[in-house]
Amino acid sequence: MIARGYLLHIYCDLQENHPSRAYSPAQYTGETFGECKKAAQSGGWLFTRDGKHLCPRCSGKRKAKETE
């Protein structure tokens, strides 16, 4: 039996905006990095061209009624 998978841990690069650290770190699983990244993006995470990762709160994709 062969088992394989990918586990992606993401930390927000704007840590000073996280008093409760509700979004950081996040964990996504899949068979490839692409699947994990796509799941993270659908969850509101933003991957910038300069290599930064922004959580839903910092990227502006968080819903207004969410609490910390």
MODELLER restraints for C-alpha pairs under 7 A, 6 or more apart:
rsr = mdl.restraints
at = mdl.atoms
rsr.add(forms.Gaussian(group=physical.xy_distance, feature=features.Distance(at['CA:4:A'], at['CA:31:A']), mean=6.87, stdev=0.5))
rsr.add(forms.Gaussian(group=physical.xy_distance, feature=features.Distance(at['CA:5:A'], at['CA:30:A']), mean=5.78, stdev=0.5))
rsr.add(forms.Gaussian(group=physical.xy_distance, feature=features.Distance(at['CA:5:A'], at['CA:31:A']), mean=4.36, stdev=0.5))
rsr.add(forms.Gaussian(group=physical.xy_distance, feature=features.Distance(at['CA:5:A'], at['CA:32:A']), mean=6.67, stdev=0.5))
rsr.add(forms.Gaussian(group=physical.xy_distance, feature=features.Distance(at['CA:6:A'], at['CA:29:A']), mean=5.64, stdev=0.5))
rsr.add(forms.Gaussian(group=physical.xy_distance, feature=features.Distance(at['CA:6:A'], at['CA:30:A']), mean=5.26, stdev=0.5))
rsr.add(forms.Gaussian(group=physical.xy_distance, feature=features.Distance(at['CA:6:A'], at['CA:31:A']), mean=5.32, stdev=0.5))
rsr.add(forms.Gaussian(group=physical.xy_distance, feature=features.Distance(at['CA:6:A'], at['CA:32:A']), mean=5.56, stdev=0.5))
rsr.add(forms.Gaussian(group=physical.xy_distance, feature=features.Distance(at['CA:6:A'], at['CA:33:A']), mean=6.38, stdev=0.5))
rsr.add(forms.Gaussian(group=physical.xy_distance, feature=features.Distance(at['CA:7:A'], at['CA:28:A']), mean=5.90, stdev=0.5))
rsr.add(forms.Gaussian(group=physical.xy_distance, feature=features.Distance(at['CA:7:A'], at['CA:29:A']), mean=4.59, stdev=0.5))
rsr.add(forms.Gaussian(group=physical.xy_distance, feature=features.Distance(at['CA:7:A'], at['CA:30:A']), mean=6.68, stdev=0.5))
rsr.add(forms.Gaussian(group=physical.xy_distance, feature=features.Distance(at['CA:8:A'], at['CA:27:A']), mean=5.57, stdev=0.5))
rsr.add(forms.Gaussian(group=physical.xy_distance, feature=features.Distance(at['CA:8:A'], at['CA:28:A']), mean=5.11, stdev=0.5))
rsr.add(forms.Gaussian(group=physical.xy_distance, feature=features.Distance(at['CA:8:A'], at['CA:29:A']), mean=6.18, stdev=0.5))
rsr.add(forms.Gaussian(group=physical.xy_distance, feature=features.Distance(at['CA:8:A'], at['CA:36:A']), mean=6.39, stdev=0.5))
rsr.add(forms.Gaussian(group=physical.xy_distance, feature=features.Distance(at['CA:9:A'], at['CA:25:A']), mean=6.41, stdev=0.5))
rsr.add(forms.Gaussian(group=physical.xy_distance, feature=features.Distance(at['CA:9:A'], at['CA:26:A']), mean=5.56, stdev=0.5))
rsr.add(forms.Gaussian(group=physical.xy_distance, feature=features.Distance(at['CA:9:A'], at['CA:27:A']), mean=4.53, stdev=0.5))
rsr.add(forms.Gaussian(group=physical.xy_distance, feature=features.Distance(at['CA:9:A'], at['CA:28:A']), mean=6.60, stdev=0.5))
rsr.add(forms.Gaussian(group=physical.xy_distance, feature=features.Distance(at['CA:10:A'], at['CA:24:A']), mean=6.94, stdev=0.5))
rsr.add(forms.Gaussian(group=physical.xy_distance, feature=features.Distance(at['CA:10:A'], at['CA:25:A']), mean=5.36, stdev=0.5))
rsr.add(forms.Gaussian(group=physical.xy_distance, feature=features.Distance(at['CA:10:A'], at['CA:26:A']), mean=5.10, stdev=0.5))
rsr.add(forms.Gaussian(group=physical.xy_distance, feature=features.Distance(at['CA:10:A'], at['CA:27:A']), mean=6.38, stdev=0.5))
rsr.add(forms.Gaussian(group=physical.xy_distance, feature=features.Distance(at['CA:11:A'], at['CA:24:A']), mean=5.01, stdev=0.5))
rsr.add(forms.Gaussian(group=physical.xy_distance, feature=features.Distance(at['CA:11:A'], at['CA:25:A']), mean=4.57, stdev=0.5))
rsr.add(forms.Gaussian(group=physical.xy_distance, feature=features.Distance(at['CA:11:A'], at['CA:26:A']), mean=6.58, stdev=0.5))
rsr.add(forms.Gaussian(group=physical.xy_distance, feature=features.Distance(at['CA:11:A'], at['CA:53:A']), mean=6.90, stdev=0.5))
rsr.add(forms.Gaussian(group=physical.xy_distance, feature=features.Distance(at['CA:12:A'], at['CA:24:A']), mean=5.81, stdev=0.5))
rsr.add(forms.Gaussian(group=physical.xy_distance, feature=features.Distance(at['CA:12:A'], at['CA:53:A']), mean=5.39, stdev=0.5))
rsr.add(forms.Gaussian(group=physical.xy_distance, feature=features.Distance(at['CA:12:A'], at['CA:54:A']), mean=4.89, stdev=0.5))
rsr.add(forms.Gaussian(group=physical.xy_distance, feature=features.Distance(at['CA:12:A'], at['CA:55:A']), mean=5.37, stdev=0.5))
rsr.add(forms.Gaussian(group=physical.xy_distance, feature=features.Distance(at['CA:13:A'], at['CA:52:A']), mean=6.16, stdev=0.5))
rsr.add(forms.Gaussian(group=physical.xy_distance, feature=features.Distance(at['CA:13:A'], at['CA:53:A']), mean=5.75, stdev=0.5))
rsr.add(forms.Gaussian(group=physical.xy_distance, feature=features.Distance(at['CA:13:A'], at['CA:54:A']), mean=6.08, stdev=0.5))
rsr.add(forms.Gaussian(group=physical.xy_distance, feature=features.Distance(at['CA:14:A'], at['CA:54:A']), mean=6.96, stdev=0.5))
rsr.add(forms.Gaussian(group=physical.xy_distance, feature=features.Distance(at['CA:20:A'], at['CA:68:A']), mean=6.48, stdev=0.5))
rsr.add(forms.Gaussian(group=physical.xy_distance, feature=features.Distance(at['CA:22:A'], at['CA:68:A']), mean=6.56, stdev=0.5))
rsr.add(forms.Gaussian(group=physical.xy_distance, feature=features.Distance(at['CA:23:A'], at['CA:55:A']), mean=6.16, stdev=0.5))
rsr.add(forms.Gaussian(group=physical.xy_distance, feature=features.Distance(at['CA:28:A'], at['CA:36:A']), mean=5.52, stdev=0.5))
rsr.add(forms.Gaussian(group=physical.xy_distance, feature=features.Distance(at['CA:28:A'], at['CA:40:A']), mean=6.77, stdev=0.5))
rsr.add(forms.Gaussian(group=physical.xy_distance, feature=features.Distance(at['CA:29:A'], at['CA:36:A']), mean=5.63, stdev=0.5))
rsr.add(forms.Gaussian(group=physical.xy_distance, feature=features.Distance(at['CA:30:A'], at['CA:36:A']), mean=5.36, stdev=0.5))
rsr.add(forms.Gaussian(group=physical.xy_distance, feature=features.Distance(at['CA:44:A'], at['CA:55:A']), mean=6.71, stdev=0.5))
rsr.add(forms.Gaussian(group=physical.xy_distance, feature=features.Distance(at['CA:44:A'], at['CA:56:A']), mean=4.52, stdev=0.5))
rsr.add(forms.Gaussian(group=physical.xy_distance, feature=features.Distance(at['CA:44:A'], at['CA:61:A']), mean=5.46, stdev=0.5))
rsr.add(forms.Gaussian(group=physical.xy_distance, feature=features.Distance(at['CA:44:A'], at['CA:62:A']), mean=6.89, stdev=0.5))
rsr.add(forms.Gaussian(group=physical.xy_distance, feature=features.Distance(at['CA:45:A'], at['CA:54:A']), mean=5.70, stdev=0.5))
rsr.add(forms.Gaussian(group=physical.xy_distance, feature=features.Distance(at['CA:45:A'], at['CA:55:A']), mean=4.75, stdev=0.5))
rsr.add(forms.Gaussian(group=physical.xy_distance, feature=features.Distance(at['CA:45:A'], at['CA:56:A']), mean=5.13, stdev=0.5))
rsr.add(forms.Gaussian(group=physical.xy_distance, feature=features.Distance(at['CA:45:A'], at['CA:59:A']), mean=6.98, stdev=0.5))
rsr.add(forms.Gaussian(group=physical.xy_distance, feature=features.Distance(at['CA:46:A'], at['CA:53:A']), mean=5.74, stdev=0.5))
rsr.add(forms.Gaussian(group=physical.xy_distance, feature=features.Distance(at['CA:46:A'], at['CA:54:A']), mean=5.01, stdev=0.5))
rsr.add(forms.Gaussian(group=physical.xy_distance, feature=features.Distance(at['CA:46:A'], at['CA:55:A']), mean=6.53, stdev=0.5))
rsr.add(forms.Gaussian(group=physical.xy_distance, feature=features.Distance(at['CA:46:A'], at['CA:59:A']), mean=6.16, stdev=0.5))
rsr.add(forms.Gaussian(group=physical.xy_distance, feature=features.Distance(at['CA:47:A'], at['CA:53:A']), mean=4.82, stdev=0.5))
rsr.add(forms.Gaussian(group=physical.xy_distance, feature=features.Distance(at['CA:47:A'], at['CA:54:A']), mean=6.57, stdev=0.5))
rsr.add(forms.Gaussian(group=physical.xy_distance, feature=features.Distance(at['CA:56:A'], at['CA:62:A']), mean=4.87, stdev=0.5))
